[in-house]
Amino acid sequence: MSKKYVDLETLKYLLYDVHSLENLLSRERFQEHDMESLNLFIDSVKEFSDRELYPYFKEMDETPAYHKDGKVIVHKQVETVMRQSGEMGIIAASFDYEDGGLQIPFSALQAAVYVMDAANNHLPGYPSLTQGAAELIVEFGNDALKETYVPNMLAGIWGGTMCLTEPQAGSSLSDIVTKATPTDEGYYKISGQKIFISGGDHQYADNFVHLVLARIEGAPQGTKGISLFVVPKKRLKEDGSLEYNDVMTIADFQKMGQRGYCTTHLGFGDTDDCRGWLVGEAHKGLNQMFLMMNGARIAVGRGAAAIAMAAYRTSLQYANERPQGRKLTSTGKKNPTEKQSLIIEHPDVRRMLLLQKSIAEGSLSLVFLASKYQDIITTATSEEEKEKYSLLLEMIIPIVKTFPSEAGAESVDNGLQVLGGYGFCTDFGLQQYYRDIRISSLYEGTTGIQSQDLLGRKVTMQNGKGLALLVTEIMRTIEAAAKEDDLKEYAAVLVEKLKLSEKVLAHLMPFAMKGNYERYLADANLFMEYMSIVVIGWLWLEMAVDAKKEVANPDRKYSQDFYESKIHTMKFYFKYEVPKTVSLAVSLMDDGVLTIKQDKEYIL
């Protein structure tokens, strides 16, 4: 594996130069922070990751979490990372001062945890889910819930989870049957089962605070009848001690990747003594959970982007060290007496490395874009500003979750190919990255669900206002690029793709207007891929505009080669990836209906 698992220069370039985090530091919430303090935070997390995460990456895969005697046993580094994430303020980083936080910009926190993800993607989920669960309690819980649970969660002493999925319901949350029965004592009796609960149990947390979706008896059917509850593994007694709360760990799922990040099956109320406390209003649980869900979807994209980066660094190092074959001469033949070439000199290897680079860095830019929008929403000074960036964030959330996951897997696949036969062997990390990243397209709503969300909800919300705002943002970059002689042709290409997307939507929209939603959404995945390519193309063009300016700056922050590599990678993305939109558009506008169930079955 590469000793350089992350590119800090590119990370800081995207965070500060391209996405202008410094501009947000003048806002009241972030006034006590500056670039120096944020860099210290990110650098300290990098040192922590070098020491406590990266060295255990392979070992955690080889010694996976497992279930024994009603408990889940995980690697010892889980304890180290949980405790030190609490001590270093990583879990509490983005919380308000009054809640024990540091009020660090969400963007800076994502940058820091991205480094942890790249170092060892099996570990950051434990503190990250704890942070998300604590955020829900702070946002919607009463003072008693906050005082009881949040301090120990932010300290990394107690773990936190989100419990949505059930065996019979899967992603269909309207079908959950976990029951909440009210009592006269102010709590609810919880009964039911939840599956695929990440970080749901292990020996290194004194307690687990589960955020559980359940249906109060007599509640309306569907998602409107779902409520949110705090259900601890152990409940707090009046004397401050903990007692068992009838939460059973039934099993741990054995996975093909991320084997050190436990995934549990939990049972609630087996002896009818599981107590839960309502968070906020009854029947508002799904809306409340979506506060955590958006953050979780950004986190999935961030994690996939980080794995893609780590895999790229590994294959890049290998390509720079591995001699094999010889370059073709002008005669079209090879000279067998010449020294072997490093494989990075071969065009096909260079193509695969550039594909990796374009996906990994483009994905990171996308994650920072979403994080920037979240910071603006948090610090908005007017309702107009808050609404604008809320709509922009809603528009890109499905893409943030999906593109790094899907394209990231393709990126790692190409990295494995760079290594040839060694890529398939356990001696190198590519095969592990390949297995680890595969779950990203399943986490927090599959690609199909995200695609239907993008086309079915986000494109149509407020009569297309979100989409119009996104196009306006893209056009700003296009206008800036059009002023540069060697960038204007790429600006023109992106304009064409926006026009083609209008044509695609004009073809699809009549189906929705006629109430034929199944036909409208049948190829939503193709639309997701189309829009992802356009958005990443925009972000690469944005990088190229900035890099073009800095190449000519004698006081540039990074080397000339650094900036020229960004421009070159943009050109690669526009040559090899952006043209794929044409075939996607052809399929989207084809009138043939081949995937909707007909009277006769053709899948035999």
N, C-alpha and C positions, 0 to 999 in steps of 0.2 A: 504494500500500500504506500501511497505517496506520503512523505513526511509533511508535505504542504497540502493539507486537506481542504483548505479554504483560501480564497484570494482576498485578503483584507484590503488591498488597494482598490480593487473593483468594488467591494462592499462599501467602503467609505466614499468612493467617487460617486456611486449611485445615490447613497444616502444624503450626502451634503451638496454635491455639485449638480447632479441631474434633478434630484427631487427636493433640493433646497431646504433641508431641515432647519438650517440656521434661521431662515425667515420666520419660522414658527416660535423661535425661542424668545422673541420679543413679546409674545402673548403672556398675559398675567399668570396663567397656570404654570408656565415653564420658565419664568423669569429668573429663578435661582439656578438655572442650568445654562451652561455655555458649551461650545464645541469641545473645549479642553476637558471639561468634566465628563461629557458624554463619551469622548474618546477613552478616557481613563476607565470608564465603566465597561466599554466594549473590550478594551485591551485586557482588563482584569478577567473578564469572562473567557477570553482567548487563552490566557495563561492557565486558568482553572480547567478549561477543556483539554489543553495539552497534557495536563497533569492527571486529571481525574476521569476524563471521558474517553479520549482517543486510545490510550493504551489498552482499554478493556473491550474495544469494539469487536474484535474477532472472538475473544474469550466468551463474551455474553451470547454470541451465536452458538458457540460450541457447548455451553452449559445453560440451556434455556430454562425459563421459569417452569415450574411444575406444581401440581396439586397433590397434597398428601395429608391425610387425616384432617380434612376440613380446612386446610390452610394452603396458601400459595407461597411457595419458596422461590425467592428471586436472588439474583446476584448481589453480593455484599456492597457493590458500588451504588446500588439504589439508595442505601442509607446515607452514604457520603454525599451524593448529589442532592437528595432531599434536604438534608441538614444544612449543607453549605449554600444551597440555593436560598434557603431562609436567611442564613447569616449574612450573605452577600447582598441581600435585598432584591434578588432576581424575581422571586415570587411576588413581592410587594411593590415592585418597581413602579408600576403605572397607577397604583392606588393613591387616593388623596392623603395628604399629610395626616389629617384627622382620623383616618382609618388605619394608620400605621404604614402608609406608603411613602414613596419618594417623588411622586408626580413627574416621573420621567416620561418623555414623549413615547407614545406607543411605537412609533417608528424606530426609535433607538432600542427599545426592548426587543422588537422583532429582529433587529440586526444582531443583538447579543445572543438571542436564543437560536438564531440561524447558525451561528458559529458552533453552538453546542450540538445542533442537529447534524451538522457536517462532520463533527468529531465522532459522534456516536449516537445515531438516531434511535437507539433503544432506550435512552435515559431521559431526555428532556420532557417526554410526555408526562412523567410522574409529577414534577413540579408544575408543569403548564396546566394540566387538568385541575390540579389543586387551586391554582390561581383563578381559573375560570369559574369553578364552583364557588369560591369565596367572593368573586365579583358579583355573582347572582344574589348571594345573601346580602351583600352590601347594598346592592341596587334595589332589591325588592323586600328584603326581610325587615322585621321589626328590630328594635334595639336589643331585645333579649336574645334573638338569634345571632345578631352580630357579635354581642359580647361573649356568647357561649362558644361560638365556633371560629370566628375569623382570626383572632390572634394566633391560635395554635396552627391554623392552616398557613398563614403568612410566614410563620416561623419554620415551616417544613416539618413540624412535629406530627401533625395530623394530615392525612391525605384527603383528597376530594375527587369526586367522580360525577359524571352525568349518566343517568340511567334512563334510556329511552326505549331501546329495542327489546321486544319480547319474542319468545320462540314462535308463536303463531302469527305474529304481525309483521316482523321484519321492519322494513322502512315505512310501512303503512301505519302511521301513528294513530290514525283514526280508529284502528282496530285493537288498541291496547286494552287489556282487561284487568291490569293491576288495580286493586280496589282499596279505597280509603274510607273507613267507617268512622264517623265522628263519635266522640265520647264527651262526657260531662266534665272531664278533667282538662279540656283545652287542647288535647292532642288527638290524632286520628290513629286507628288501628290499620296498619298497612298489610296487605296480603297479595302475593303474586310473585312472578319471576322476571328477571331481566337477563339478557344475554349480551355478549360482546362488550362487556364493560371494561374498558381499558384502565389499567392500574387499579382494579377493583379490590385487591387484597394483597398483602404481603407482610412479612414478619418485621419490617423496619418502620412501621408507623404505629403510634400508640392507639390511633383511632382512624376511622374512615368516615367522612361526611358525604353521604350519597345524596345527590339531587335527583329525586325520583318523580317521574310523571305517572300520575295515577288518576283514577276516575272516582270521584265521591259518589256514594250511593245516591241514585236518583238524578244524577247529572245528565245533561243532554247527550245524545249520541254524537259520534264524530269528534272532530278536533275541538269543537266548542265546549265539550264537557270535560276537558282535561285540566287538572290542577297540578301544581308543583309543590313538592314537600321536601323538607330536610329530614333525612332518615339516617341517623348515625349507626355505625356498626355497634358502638357502645354508647349508651346514654349516660348523661351526667346526673349523679345523685345529689341530694341536697348538701351532703358533706364534701362535695367536690370530687369524689371518687367515681370511677366508671363501672357500669354493669352492662352485661350482654343485652343487646336489644333485639334478639331473635332475627338477626341477619346472617344467613348461612351462605358460605362459599361452597357451591355445589361442585364446581369443576373449573379447570383452567383449559382454555382452548390451545391446542398445539398448532402452531402456524408455520408456514413455509419461510417466512421472514419475520423480522423484528421479534425474534424469539426471546429476547431478554426483556421485552416490554409485555408484561402479563396481560392477558385478556380473559376475563372471568365470567362465570355464570353464577348469578346471585339469586337466592331465594329469600323472600320476606314473609315473616309471619307464620312459619311452620308450626309453632306452638301457640299461635294467636296472641303473641305478646310483642309484636313489632310496632313501635310507636314512631309516628311521623308528625312533623309540625308544618302547617301550611305556610307557604311563602307568598306573601302578598294576597291578592284577591283570588277567591275560588273561580275555577273555570278559565283562568287566564294563563294557565301553565305553559301552553305551547308558545304563546307570544313572549312570555318571560324567558323561556329556554332559548329563544332565538337570539336574545342578547348574547348568550354564551355561544350559540351555534355559529354566528357570523365570525366571532373570534376564532372558534375552532376550525372553521373552513379556511380562514387565512392561515392558521397554524398548519393545516394539512398541506396547503400550497407551499408554505415556507419550508416545511420539512422535506417535501419532494424536491424543491429547488435546491436545498442543501445537499441532499443525497446525489442529485445530478452533478452538483459542483464537485463534491468529493470524488465521485467516479471519474469526472473529467480530469481532475488533478492527477489521479492515479494513472489513467491511460496516457495522459500527456507526458508524465515522467517516464513511463515505459517506452513510449515512442521515441523519446530523446536518448534512451540508453540501449535500445535493442537494435543490433545490426542484423540486417537480413536482406539478401538480394542486392541488385545493383541497378542504378538508374539507366534508362534507355539512352543510347547515344543518338546522334543525328541520323544514323543509318537505320535506326529501328532495332538495333541489336544491342546486347550487353557484352561488355568486355570482362571475361572471366578472370583476367589477371588483376583487375582493379580491386581495391579494398571494398568490402561490403558496405553498403549504405545504411545509415540509420533509417528505420522505417518511417520516421517523420518526413523524410525526403520524398516518399512515394505519394503521388497525387491522391490516390484513393484513401490512404490513411489520413492525409491532410483534410480531405473532405469530411471524413467521419469526426475528426477532432474539431473542425469548424462547426459542424452540426452540434456537437456537444456544447461547445462554447456558446453558440447562439441561443440554445435552449436554456442552458444553466444561467447565463447572465441575463437573458431576457426574462426568465422566470423570477429572478431576484428583483429586477426592476419592477415587475408587475406586483410583487408582494409589497415593495416599498410604496408603490402608487396607492394601493389599498390602505396601507398604514398611514400614509399622509392624509388621505381623505378622512380616516378615523380621527386623527389628531385635529384636523380642522373642525370636524363635527363637534368634538369635545370642547373646543375652545371658541366656537362660533360666537361672534359678537352681534349677530342679527338672525332673525328667523329665516330671512332670505338666504343667507349664507349657509345656515344649517340645512335647509331644505335642499339646496343645490347639491351640496356634497353628500348628503344622505342618498339622494337619487343616483349620483355618480357611483357611490360605493355599492348600492344595491345592484346597479347595472353590471359591475365587474366582479362581484363576489363569486358568481358561478364560474367565471373564467379563472379567477385566482385559485380556486380550488381544483379546477379541472386541468388547465393547461400544464402546470408543472407536474401533475400526476401522470397524465397521458403522454405528453411529449417528453417528460423526464424519464419515463420508462424506455421510450425509444432512444433517448440520449444514452442511458446506461447500457442498453443493448448494443449500441454502436461502440461504446467504450470497451465492452467485452470483446467485440469483434476486432478491435485494434490489437488486443493482446493475443489474438489467434487462439491456438489450443490452450495456452496458459490461462486464458480468460475463463475457461470452463473448469479450471482446477482450483482447489481450495487454497493453494499456495498464495493466490492473489485475491484481492478484495472485490473484484468486479462481480463475481458470481454472488457474493453476499449483498452488494448494493442492488443487484438485479432482483434478488428475492425480497429485499427490504422495501424497495420502492413500489413493489407490485400492489401492496395493500392501499396505497394512497388514493387510487381511483375508486376504492370501496368505502373508505372512511367518510363519515359525516355526510352521507348522501352520495350514492353512486354517480358515475358520469351520466347515466341516463336520467337520473333525477335532476342533476344540475342542469342538464341540457333542456329538459322540459321547463325548469324554472326560468332559464334565460329566455327561451322563445315564448313560453306560455304566460309568464308573469311579468318579467322585467322589461321586455321589449314593448309590451302593451300598457304598462303602468302609466297612469295619468295621461292617457292618450298619446303615448310615445314621448313624453317629456324627458325621461331619463336617457333614452337613446339619442334624442336631439342634443342634450347637454354633452353627451359623450362625443358625438360627432363634432360639436363645436370645439372641444378640447383637442381632438385630433387635427382639426383644420388649423388651429394655431401653430402646431408643429409643422404642418405642411407648408403654411405660408412662410415660416422662417426658413425651411429647407429650400423653398423655391428661389430664395435670394442668393443661394450658393450655386455656382455654375456646375460643380461636380456632384451636387445633391438634388438638383431640381428634377432630374429624370426619375428619381425614386419618389419624390413628392408627387409627381404626375401619376406614377403607378398606384400610389395609395389613394389618390383621388378616384381613379378608375375603380378600385376595389370598393370604395364607399358607394359609388354609383351602382355597381353591380349588386351590392347588398340591398339597395333600395329596390332593384328589379326583383330580387329573390323574395323580399318581403311583400312586394306588390302581387307576386304570384301566390304566396301562401295565405295572405290575410283574408281573402274572400272565403276560404274554408272556415276560418274562425268566425267571420261575420255571419255565416250561414248556420253556425252552430255545429259544424262538422269538426270538432276539436281533435278527434282521433286522427283524422287525415292531416290537420294542421300541424300536429306534433309528431307525426309518424317518423319524420327524419330530423328530429330536433338535434340528435347527436351530430349530424352533418353540419347543421347551422352553428352549433357550438364550435366545431373545428374551424369553420369559416371565420367566425368572429374572433376566435383565438388568434388565428394567423394575422388578421387585420390589426388587432390590438398589439400583439408583439411586434409586428412590423412598425407600428406607430412608435412604440417605445424604443426600438432600435434606431429609427430615424431621429428621435429626440436625442438619443446618445450621440449620434453622428453630428447633429447640429452643434451640440456643445463641444464635442471633440474637435470639430473643424475650427471652431473659434480658438480653442486652447492650443492647437498645433502652431498657430501663428503668434502665440503669446510667449515672449522671452522669459516671463516670470511664471511659466506654467508650473503647476503643482506636481505633475507626474511627467515621466519621460515622453519624448516625442513618439517613441515606439508604442507606448501605452495607448495614446490617443489614436494613432494610426491603426492600431489593432481593432479598436472599436469601429472605426469607419469601414475597415476591410470586412469585419464580421457582419456589419449591416448589409454591405453589398452581397455577401454570401447569402444571407437570409432572404433578400429580395430576389436573388437568382434561383435559389433551390427550393425555398419554402413558399414564398408568396404566390408563385404560379399555381400551386395546388388549389387555390380558391376557384379557378376556372372549372376544373372537373367537379368540385363540390357544388358549384352553382348549377352546372348541367344536371347533376343528380337531383338537386333540390327542386328544380323547375321541370323535371320530367313528370309527365302525367301518369306514368305507370304506377299502380298500387300493388306492391309485392309483399309488404310486411304486415298488412292488416289482415286479421283472421277472416277468411271467407267461408262459404258453405262447405266447400271441399278442402280437405287438408292436403297441403303440398309438402309439408315437412314430415317426411316419413323415416 
